[in-house]
């Protein structure tokens, strides 16, 4: 299954600096679901390659994985870094709101 996931140079540089990444590192993006009262979805990131079936993209020697269970949310996503707000941003080609992805664009 081919994954369409764009990680901008700024976002990759942020992860590289914050996490001390070097070539050959493996990271996994996953879907986080909010708890009681917060509801909604967000993106989590952890070190390592998942044990479940997954797909990866590589940026400057770092592999970013997405498990098949999370493909529905992350496929088509753009991950960027907003320098003015000092935060990683997530936009999606199909969802108008990544927090509540039920509404399509």
Helices and strands as residue ranges (DSSP letters): E 5-7, H 9-19, E 26-33, E 41-47, E 54-59, E 62-67, G 68-70, H 71-74, E 77-82, E 87-92
